[in-house]
Amino acid sequence: MKARENEPKQERSRHTLHRLMSATEALLEHGGLEAATVPAIAKAAGLSVGVVYRRFPDKDMLLRAVYLRFFETTFEQNRLHLQVAAGKRLSLQTLARAMILGMAEGYRRRRGLLRALVRYARTHPDADFRRMAQQVNRGTMNAVGALLQSYRDEIKHPNPDLAIEFGLLAVASVLQNAVLEEESVQGLRMPKHLDEELVRLFFRYLGIKE
């Protein structure tokens, strides 16, 4: 009987947590780290400041939870997509192109939130959290690399494993600067058709036939 009585409380607790984290994400998306104050989060969630502090001892713990939820959810969604792609046994050209274009779309779709979370983790004073955040952030990249390695015999680079990892890192680094930060790299202009140039860069470096 007690278990049944606790179910509504647990459901309300989950709903409150979801509201808090979703409100925090929305503020980060549209206003950056500066906008995500505890009073603003509470107001956006339709809750009192006291409720926020009952769930999280401080704003940093809330932001940590939001960071982990975002990247873990993203990883799980991408993992499922990669499973489907692996089952279809697409050509290397089709798969690699879809992955690069998908990375670019992912950076653009949640640009504001992603930029705020990356800055939060990068500037965090806790070195252990920074290392953990980096590991979580690289989950999707590692999964993509693992799938590409199943095509290693078609990659002409002398070290396919290194090429896959470095090629993905190069694409992610350009997207970080050009999409998230909206900055040119070392003063260079970004190409007009950035996505296509990234596909070309990746293909040429790995030695994939276009």
N, C-alpha and C positions, 0 to 999 in steps of 0.2 A: 504493500500500500504506500509506503514511504517513497518508493521509487517513482510511482505514478504521480505523487504529490510534487516531487522534485522536478518532474519533466517540464511543467510550464515555467518554473524558475530558470531552468537550464536553457530553455528556448529563448526566454527574455534576455538572458545573459549573452547568448550567442548573437541575438539581434542587436543588442546594445554595442557589442564589440564590433560587429559589422558596420554599424552606423558610424562609430568613431573612426574606424580605419578608412572607410570610404570617404568620409568628410575630409580626413587628413589628405588622402590622395587627391581629392578635387582641389583643395587649397594649394597643394604642391604643384599640381598641373597648371593652374592658372596664375599663381602668384609667386611660386618658388618657395624656398625655405623661409624667407622673411615673412611670408603671409601665414605660415602654419604656426600661429601662436596658440596656446592652450585656450584662451577665451574665444578666439576665432573658430577653433576646431569644435568646441562645445556648442557654439551658436549654430554652426553649419550642420551639426549632428542633431540639433534640437534637444540638447542635454545641458545639464548644469556643469559648471567647472568642477564641482565636487565629485560628480560621477566620473569625470575623466581621471581625476586623481585617485579614485577608488579602484579603477582598473589598471592604472599605470602610475608608478611613483613619481615620474617626471616626464617631460616631453621627449627626452632622448629615448626612453624605453618604448614609447609609442612609435617614434620614428623607426626604431629598430624593427619593431613588429611589422610596420608597413613595408619596410624594405624587404624583409624576408618573405612576406606574403606575396609581394609583387613578383619577385624573381623566382620564387618556388612555383607560383601559379604559371608564370610564363614558361618556365622549364617544362612543366608537366604538359602544357598545351603543345609546345614544340616537340616534346618527346612522342606524343601521340601522332602528330603530323609526320614525323620522321619514320615511325613504325609503318604508317600507310605507304610512304614513299619507298621504303625498303621492300615492302611486299609487292609493289608494282614492278620492281626491277627496271626502273627507268634508265635510259642511257646516261652515261657520265655527263655528257654535255647538257642534257635536259635537267638533270638533278642539280648540277653545280650552278647553272644559270638561275634556277628557281630559288636556290638557297641564297645566292647573293642578292637577288631582287627582294627576297623575303626579309633579309636582314635590313635592307634599306627602308622597306616599308614599315618594319617594326620600329625602327628609330624614329621615323616621321610620325607614326600614328599616336604614340604616347610621348612625344618629344618633351613637353614641359615636365611631366612627372619623371621621366627617365633622367632628364638633366638634373633635376633637383635631387633625386636619390643618389645619382653618381657623385654629385658634389658633396652630399651629406657624408657618404662613406669615405670619399677620398680625403676629406678634411677632418675626419673623426679623430679625437685625441687617443682613443683606445686602439693600440696596435693590434691586439688580438681580434677586435671587431673588424678592423680594416682587412686583416687576412681572411677572416671568415666571410666577409662581404665579397671579397674578390673571388673566393672559391665558389660561392653561390652564384655570383654573376657569370662565371665561366661555365656553368652547367650546360647551357644550350650549346655553346661553342664546342665543348668537349664531345657532346652527342653528335653534332654535325660532323666533326672531325672523324669520329669513329665510323660513321656511315660512309664517308668518302674513302676511308682506308680500305673498304671492301672493293674499291675500284683501283687499288694502287698499281695493278699491272698495266693499266691504261694511262698512267701518269708518266710522262717522259722525263720529269725532273730526276736527277741522279739520286736524290734522297726523298722519296715520296712522302714519308711520314713528316719530315721536317717541313717540306713544301706546303703540305696541307695546313699544318699549324701556323706557319709564318704567313701564308697567304691569307688565312682567315683573320689573323691579327692585323695585317696590313689593311684589309677592307674595313675592319671594325675601327681602326685608328682614324682612317679617313672620315668615316661616318661620324665618329665622335667629334671631330673638328668641324666638319662641314655642315652637319645636321644639328647636333646638339648644341655646340658652341657657336655655330655660324661664323667660324673663323677660317681664314685661308691658312694653309700650312706653309710656314716660313715665307709668308708674303706672296705665295703663288696663287693665281686665280684658280678657282674650282671650275672644271669643265661644265658646259651648259647641260649636257646629258650625262650627269654624274653616274647614274646607275649603270648605263651601258659601258662607260669607261671602267667602272669597277669590275664588271664581268670580263671585259677584255684584259684588264690587268691580271685578274685571277687565272684566267685561261692561259695566258702567255707565260706567266711565271711557273705554273705547274706543268706546262707542256701539254695542255688538253687541246685536241683538234676542235676548231670552231665549226 
